[in-house]
Amino acid sequence: MSSGLACNDSDFSSPGNEEYMYRQQDWVKHILDLRLTSEPGSKWAYCTGGVVSLGAIIEDSTSMQTEDFAANFLFEPLGISNYHWEFTPSGRIDTGGHIHMMPRDMAKIGQLFLQQGLWNEQRLMSKQWVEESIAPQILTNQGYPYGYLWWRGRIDTHDFYYAVGNGGQYITIIPSLDMVVVSTGQNYNSSLSSQFFILLKNLIDAVHKS
């Protein structure tokens, strides 16, 4: 989210805005053809196209289709089989979002990170990568710390990190409570999706009282 490219989903005039990207035949080419507007790594701006491009990087660097890479190294080891990808007009999977999966399977991904890359005593990713990806890498334009696609937050004395999707889809990990919390919702493009954090605080308060 700090590529420096002219891509900002919060700015409808931005040439890389996701709504404009969706109308292109080749989303990755569209994003990579954008001009630079800031030094890479210096300024945060939410850009769905950047995550779409990450999927293309996986394919180019592994010589595997991204869906096969995800199945072989993540979903199958976690026992996740009931999911559905959507595809871009050029035939790539949409790694920028729109994957469909069950809440229980979302929780498995959260548990994998809570366990620092271990699953059933099998290491699926390095502890170093987990720590680096969840660590603050840059501040958002609201001043919140942001990792590698992980948002950071704090409630009372508890730091947590989370993945979030439009509408109220959350995978949240609270290491100090050894807890993974998953939410799904349909409050698309609405601030009501942030109600999750009220529920999360209530849950943390309940844990403290129990």
Helices and strands as residue ranges (DSSP letters): H 18-21, H 27-32, H 48-62, H 66-70, I 71-75, H 76-78, E 83-84, E 100-101, H 103-114, E 118-119, E 122-123, H 127-134, E 138-139, E 145-146, E 151-155, E 158-165, E 169-174, G 175-177, E 179-183, G 191-194, H 195-209
